[in-house]
Each structure stands twice: as structure tokens, then as C-alpha cells.
Amino acid sequence: MTPAAVPRPVVTLVGAGPGDPDLLTVKAVRAIRAATVLLVDDLVGDGVLRYARRSTRIVRVGKRGGCASTPQAFIEKLMAAEALKGERVVRLKGGDPFVFGRGGEEVEHLRELGIEVAVVNGITSGLAAVTSLNVPLTHRDHAHGVIFVTGHAKEHGRSPDWATLAAAAAQGLTLVIYMGVAQAGHLQQGLLEGLGRSTPIAVVQHASLPHQRHAVGTLGDLAGLIEREGLGSPAIIVVGDVLRGLAALPLERGAVHAA
């Protein structure tokens, strides 16, 4: 009798989106339902996990700036070990796996071990944050492109060149800044080297969730706005002309306007 073929180990990196479970893709839901082991990021809510089977082993591997985090090396080792045992492993990440989610690092590690990797995209929080304000990232009259950038540099790494990014924004690009609240004063100072103090900005915390809060104002008051309104992580900072006129719109629940 011919022995049954041993299935090749596979890990699936799945984008869980910004938080609202209704924003999951159909492909993401299918992957979650098929998983026998789920490695779940800190920002993935229980509404997303409702699609997992009761028998699925759920491992919390939170990674939050300024908080106790699961070491990346441990996450990669655990993914590989479970896949090599024959488990259907899903690494469930907030947003999109390849947008500031260390997905690239994980793919490289797993492939070096001969483990196949599949990736399911998710809606990144930068997109959801702007959409929640009914504002486009690009507009023929205001912005012909968009830059996604992190405000949180790798430990001992080089920080973004905010003056250069400001020059790009001044030429008609929207800046979408992840993980920038803690460095708001620093990035504000850098952006003011190339942008005016009246440049419109928005800060969106917990994008897409029922407890979302957001504030709109100007670049010259960015750090003060965040402090006064008590906005914190996870939050997205948006800078650009696509926000012009937003202050004239009716306020929604959880929203504030700068003076």
C-alpha cells in the first residue's frame, strides 16, 4: 500500500483589517475558519475571532509600542513549529500583513525553513481612518498620491526624514502616519519645515470601531490637539489638502474640531 503523502507545511498570514469585523474579506474568513492554530495580534478584536472554530487553539501574541510585547523571534519560532507538526496555522494581524505588520520578516523566516506561506490582504488602518471621515486619500484637485509612513522607528534605527516628507506633501501628496502619536511633537516640528502651520490634519483613534474618536485641526496645533483631546494609540495621523473643508462638516459622535 502506498503511504499517504505528507502535506507540505503552510502558514497563512491574514489581515484582520482595522477592527470592524464586517470589513474582513471573504478569503480572510475562510482562512480563519480553516485554522487549527491562530496566532493573534493584540489589536484583533473578539468580533473577528468569532469566525474561528471552537476547537481552534488561539495564541495571543500581542505587540504594542510602549507595552510588554511578545518577542518577534518567539512568534516566528512558534509559527514554524506548529506548521511542521501539521497544524493549519494562521497568523492573524491587524490591518494588512504587509503594511507595517512585519509580514515580510515572517515570510523570509518561514521560507528559509521550507514552509510555504500564503498571504491574505486586509484593509489597512490608514485607509479605514480616512474613509471614516468620508475623505479620499487622493483627489484630482487636491492630492495626486499618498505616502504611508511609520512615525515609530526601529530601535536604534533612523527616524523618518519629516522635512523631506513635508516637501513631498507640499507637492500634492497625502501623508498617512502610523504609530506617530508618541512622537507627535517631533514629527510636527519636522513637517513644519516644509508645510504651513495652517495645513489641515486629522487624528483618528480606533478607526472603524464603535468607540472611534477623531479630531481635526491644523499642523501648527498637532501636538496640542492630541494632548487636549486625550488621543492615544492606536491612532492614525493624516496630513494634507484632502482634509480642507472637513472642519465645516457636521460633527459626528466622538469627533472634535480644533479652535
N, C-alpha and C positions, 0 to 999 in steps of 0.2 A: 504494500500500500504506500502510495506517495505521501510523504508528510505534508501537512498543511503549510502553506507559505506563511512566514512570519511577517506581519505588516510592518512597513517601514515607519520608524518613529516620526511623529509630526507634532509640531506646536503651532497653534493659531494665535496670532496677535489680533485682538479685536478692539476696535474703537467703540467705546460705550457712549460717545457723544458728550455734550456739556452737562448732562444731568437729568434732563427731562426724558423719561423712558420712551415717550412717544416719538422721540427723534432717533431712536435706534433704527438701523436699516434692517430689512428683512433678512439679509445674509448674516448680520450680527446675531439676530435672534436665533436663527438656525444653529449657528456655531455654539451659542450658549447652551441651547437645549441638548446638543450632542456631547457636550463636555462631561468627562468624568472627574476632572480636576480643574478648578477655576482659581487662578491667582489674580486677586482683585486689588486694584489701586484704591487708595484712600478716598478719592473723590467719586467713586462709583456708588450710587445710591441703592437702597433696597428695592426701589421700583424697577431697576434694571435686573437685579438678581432674582426677581420673581419668575423669570423665564428659565431659571436653572431647575433641573430635576431634583427631587428631594434626596436622591441618593448621591448627588454630586458633592464631592469634597471641596469646600470653599476655604481658601487660604488667604487671609488678609495680608497684603504686602504693601502697606502704606508708605508713601514717600511725599512728605510735605516740607517745604522750606521752613527752617526755623523750628522744626519739631523732630522728635525722635522718629527715625525712618529705618525701614528695612534696607540693609546694605544691598546694592545692586548685584554684587558678586553672589550673594546668597540666593537672590531671585533667579539668576541665570543658572546656578547650580541646581536649584530645585526644579526648574522647568525641565532641564535636561534629564535629571534623574527620573522624574515621573514619566516623561515621554519614552525613555529607554526601557521602562518597566511595562510599556504597552498601554499606558493611560492616554486618553484623549484630552490633551492639555490645552486650555485656553488661557492666555494672558489677557486679562480684561483691563483696558486702560481708559482713563477719562479722555474725552476728546478724540483725537486721531493718533494712532500709534506712531506715526512718522512726523508729527508736529510737536516738537519739544517733549516727546514721550520716551526717549531712549530706545525706540524701536530699532533703529539702525544698529546700535550696540548689541542688542539681543539677537538680531538676525545673524550678525557676524559670529557671535559666540556659538550659537546653535549649529550653524552650518559647518563650523570648524570641527564639530563633533559628529558630523554626518547626519544631523537631524534636519528633516525638511521643515520649512517654515511657510505658512500661509498668512496673508495679511488681509484683514477686513477693515476698510476705512470707516471712520466715524466723523461726525460733524465737529469740527474743532471749536473750542470755546470762543476764539476770536471772531469767528463768523457768527456764532449764535448771539454774542454780546451786541454786535452792531445791528443784527436783524431784529433783536428785541426792542430796539429804539425806532424801528421802521426806517432805518437809514441804510443806504447802499454803501458797500466798500468802494465801489468805483462809480463814476458818473461822467458822462461826456462833457459836462460843463465844469466839473469841479475836481475830478481825480481820474487820471488815466492808468493808475496802477495802485498796488498795495504792497506794503512791506510788513511781514510778520517777524517780530524780533523779541528776544527774551531780555528782560531787564535784570535777570539773575545770572551772573557769570559763573562758570565752573570754578570751583575752589582753586585759588591761585591762578585763575585764567584771566584773560584780558576782558575788560568790560566793553560793551558796545561803544562805538565812536558816535556819541549823540550829536555832535556838531555836524558830522558828515550825513547822518540820517536826517537832521533838520534841513540840510541843504537839499536833499532829495525830496523831502516833503514840500519844500517851498516851490519845487518844480511841478507839483501836482500829483503827489503820491500820498495815500493814506497810511499812517503809521498805526499798527496794531501791536501793542506791547503786552506781553505775558509776564507775569511774575515781577511786576515793576513797582508795586505799592511800597514795599520796604525801601526802595531806592528812589522814591518819587522826587525828593529834593535834588538829588544828584542828576537824575535824568532831565528834570525841569531846567536846571542850570545849563546843561549841555545843549538842550533843544533851543533855548533862548539865544544861543549864539547864531542861529540861522533862521529863527522864526520870531514873529512879533508876539508881544505879550497878549494880544487880543485873539490869537489863533484859537479856534474852538477846540475843546477837549471834552471827552466823556469818560467816566469811570463806571464800570459795570461789575458789580459783585454778585456771585452766584447766578450767572447768566442762565436763563431758561427755567429756573426753579421758582416755585411759588413764593419763596422768600427773597427773590432778587431785589436788590436795591441799586439805584444808579443815580449819578449826579452829573450835571453838565455845567460847563463853565469855560474859563479861558486858561491858556497855558501859563500866564503870569500868576495864576492863583492855584495851580495844580496841587502842590503840597498842602497848602492851607485848606483847600476844599476837602481833600481826603481826611485830614485831621479833624476838621469841624464836623463832618458828617459821619465820622467813625467807620469809614470804609476800610476793609481789610481783605486779606487773601481768602479764597481765590478771587481775583479780580482782573479785569482787562482794562487797559488804558487805550483810548482811541484819540488820535490827533489828526486833524485835517479839515479841509474846507467842506467835505461832505456833511459835516455837522452844522454848517451855517443854517440858521433858521430853526434849529431844533429847540432853542430856548423859547421860541414863540408858540410852540405847540402846547396843547393842554397837558398838564402834569398827570402822570399815572401814579397808581399806588406804589410806594417805595421809591419814588423819584424826587429829586430836589433840583432846584435851579440855583446857580450861583448869583450873587448880587452883581 
